[in-house]
């Protein structure tokens, strides 16, 4: 069965040649971070006379560990800037052999933009593995505090703390990938804030904004000591695209926004927990934080996802996890409507 996402009007598109049904679609697939029509006005960093890129940067640095933020039109440039800054930082300090980037992840796949770099390798998510990996050639440790692509996974605080300790002890850089959960998806500005561990460098891909290849803008946030090594030749995001990104960042950091995401995330979590207890034959657990939530299914989630899409609810299947990733501007009524759709779909499935 072929299922398509809702179009720009929010009306579910037809599938398999069936006639279109003009019914509002609920996109809980994670494709939409903010509904532009519901963006809450917020502070926009530096004064009205400053360029949009500077105002975007001020918002990120004012609400993160960072001292410097830069924006790029594609993820490859952001990641290349991070890696080059880290390696130049070590060369400048008289440690030219420190070029190796250690990716701490149980996912065997390396980030695509780093996969071709011979100086990048992966180790398991394990304290002992981090300690064993430390050596004279290590430049940085890279971790994703929250991950969606490989399932809804949140690294435990002890692992982030172990990475921070190793980075400090051996003089390497700690880098976090906040692409999947940054800008408030988990109820905090960035997922690592739940653990109380800050990095030296942070990359955020896929920010809402216009980019030539359509993949969204990317941000690189650095501490002052790393920012000095950032290459000056990197092509930055244009001012027009930065102007489109500015209201989104302002909305993400408006006072009270994180609290709202936490509260409405609890409502989504409660609704999913109720579903889980009503149908233990279909769902074995719930998982997630904030508006990164999911139902752990007894089998693959793909067929259930398709059945939900036919009724206008777009979720994301991640193996056996039915991921529910609504826009951060989702309403209680929409969460209730999504729960009703899941109720109706699972009611038609006979108990095992």
N, C-alpha and C positions, 0 to 999 in steps of 0.2 A: 504493500500500500504506500502511495506517495502522499506525503503531507507537506504543505507549504506554510511558511510563517505568515502572520498577518501583514497586509500591505500598509502603506503609510496612513491610510484612512482608519486603520484599526478594525477593518472588516475582514473576516476570515476569507482567504482565497479558496477557490474550488480545488478539489483534489480528484484525481482519476477521472477527469471529465465531468464530474457531477455538477449539478447546478449550484451556483453560489447561493449561500444563505446569508442574508444581511444581518448578522448578529455580531455584537461587539466581541472582540477577541481579547483574552487575558494573556499577555506575554510574560510568563514566569520562567522563560528559558535563559535569562541572563543577557539577552541580546540588547536590552534597553537598560541603561543605568538610571537615567532620569527621564521623566515625561516632561518635555520642554514647557508644556502648558501649565505645569504645576510647580515650576521652579520657585523656591522661596527667595525673596530678595535678601541679600546679605551684604556684609562689608566686602569691598573688592580691593583690598590691599592698599597700595600706594594711591596718591591723589589722582584726581580726574585728569591732570595734565600728563601723567606718566604713560608710556607705551603699554599696550595690553599685555605684552610678554612680561614686562617688569611687574605689573600688577598681579599677574598669575604667579610669578615667582615669589612675590611677597606673601601671597596666600599660603603657598606650600611651606616656605621657611618659617612663617609665623605659627604654623600648626604642625610642625614636625621637629625632629632632631636637627634638621639640616641648617646650614648657613648659606648655601648657594643652591639654586634650582635652575635648570635649563630645560627647554622644551624642543622637541624635534618632530619632524613630520612623519617619521617611520621608526619602527622599533630597532632596526638594524643599526641606525646611527646612534641611538641611545645606548645600546649595549656596547657598541664599539667604543663610544666615548668613555663608558665606565671602565672597560678593560684597559684601554690605553692610559687613562688617568691613573689607575692602580699600578700598572707596570712602570709608568714614568715616575710615579711617586717613589717607588723602590729604587729606580736607577738614580734619581736625584739624591737619595739618601745613601748612595754608595752600595746598593744591594742589587746589581744588575742581573744576577742569576734568579732573582725572585720573579718568575713569570707565570707560575702555575696557578690556575684557578681551580679550586676544589669545589665541586658541586655536591652538596650533602643531600641526597635524595634516594629513596627506595624505587623511584620510577627509573627504569633503565634508559629512558630517553633523555638525552641532553637537550637543553633549550636549542631550538633550531638555529638561532643566530650565533650560537657558540659551538655547534657540533663540528664545524670544519676547523676549529682552532686546535692545533696539536698540543697546545698548552693547557687544555681543559680536560679534566677527568672527573669521574663520579665515584663517590664512596657511599656506603649505606648510612641511614639515619641512626647513628649509634655513637654514644659518647666515646667508647673505646676506639672506634674507627676514626673519629676526628683526631684524637690524641695520636694515634698511630700514623696518621697522614701528615703530621707536621714535620717539615724538613727545611733544608736550606733553600729549596727552590720554590717554596709555596709563597704566593703573593696574596691570595685572598680565599676566603670561604664564602660560598654562595648558598643561601637557603631561601625557600619560599615558606614563610610562616603559615600561609593558607593556600591551598591548591584546589582548583576545581577540575581541571582537565583529567587528572588521574583519579577522580572521585573526590568527594568532599572530605578533605584531609586537613587537619590542623596540627602543626608540630607542637609537641608538649613544651612547656616552659623550661623544663630541665635541659632539653636539647639545645634550645636557643641560648640558654645561660652557659652551657658547656662550650658552645661555639664562641660566644663572647669572651669567655675566660681564655680559651685557647688563642684567640686573635690577640688579646692583650698580652698574654704571656710570651708568645712567639713573634710579636710584632707584625702580624699580618692584618689585612683589611677584612672587615666583616661586611658583606653585602647581602641585602634582602631583595627578593623579587616580590613586590606587592601588587602585581598586575591583577590577580584574581579577587582580591579582597580589599584593595585600597579605596580611599574616598568614602569610607563609612559603611561599606556593605555588611560588616560584622557588628556594627554598632559602635565602633571606635573609628577614628580617622584612618588608622592603619592597623592591620591585624596584629602586628608585633607589640602594639601598645597593651594588649590584653596580658602579655607575658612580662612586661616591664623590662624588656631588653631592646636597646636601640642599636642600629647598625652604624657604619661609617658612610655607606653608600646605599641608595635605594633606587630601584628602577620600577616605573609604573608604565605598562604598555596599554594601548587601546583606550586612551582617554577620549571622551566625546569631543569631537572637533573635526575639522575638515583636513584631509590629507590627500595628496594626489592619488595614492594607491588605494584609498578607501579603508585603510586599516586603523585609522585614528591616530591621534598624536601620542607621543611618549614623553615621559618626564624622567629626568635624572636629578636626584637630590644628593648633595654631598656635604660632608663636614668641611670646615675651612681648610684643614690640612690636606685633604684630598683635592679640593677645588683648585688649588694652586697648580695642579698637574693636568687639569682638564685641557685637551687640545683646543686651540683657538680656531682651528680650521673647520670645525664641525658645522654643517649647515643647520641653522636654527629654524624653528617653526616660524612661518611668516606672521606678520602682525594681524592680517585679516583672520587667519585661523585662530590665533591667540585671542582675538576679540570674541570669537564664537565660543571658545573654551572658558573665558572669564566668568560668565554667569553660572556655569556649571560648578566651577571650583568655589565660587562665592556661596552657592547653595549648599555645597557639601560641608562648608565650615561655618555656616551661620549658627549663632548660639542656639542651643536647644535641639539642633538637628540630630546629633548623635543619640540623645535621649529618646527622641521620637522613633528612630530606627530600632533602638533596643526594645522599646515598648511594643511597637507593632510587630517586631520580630518574635516577641514572646507570644503574641496572639497567633501568629502563623505556626509557631512551634506547638502551642497547645492544640490547635486544630489538627495538625498532623499526628500528634500523640494520641488524640481521640480516635483517629482513623486506624492507627496502629493497634490499639487495644480492641477495637471492634472487629478487626479482621487479622488476628494473629497468624492465620493460615497464609495470608498474602504479604504481610509486613512483619519483619522481625525486629525492627528497631527504628529510631529516628536519629538524625545526626545534624549537626550544624550550630551556627551562632548568628544572631542578628537576622539579616535577610539572606543568609546563605544557609538554607535548610534542605533537608531531604528525608525521604522515606526509604529505608533499607528493605528491599523486596526479597521475597523468598526465592525468586528467580530473576532473570534478566528483565530490566525495566522497559525495554524498547516497545514491546507490544502494548503495554499499559499507556505509554507516552502517546502512541498513535491513536489509541481509543480516546484519550483526553483531548487530543488535537481536533478530532472530529466534532467534539462538543464545544470547541472554542477556547480550550485551555492549553497553552503551549508551555511544556516543561522540558527538561533536558535529561535524557537517559545517560547515566554514567555507570555502565556495567549493571550491577544489581541495585543501584541507587537511583530513585526518581528525584532528581534535583529540582528544587523550587527556588528560583532566583528572580523574584519580582523586582521591578524598578524601585529605587529608594523612595520614590514618591507614591508608592502603592497606598491605597486606602483600606480601612477596615472592611468596607463593603466589598471591595475586590477580593480580599482574602477570604471573606465569608463565601463569596460567589465561587471562588476556586475550590474551596472545601466542599461546597454543594455539588460541583461537577465531579469531583473525585468520588464523593459518596454515591452519586448516581451510577458512575461507571463500575465501581466495585460491587454495587448491589446486584448488578447483572452477571457477576461472576459467581458460579456456584461454589459453596464452601468445599474445601479439599476433603 
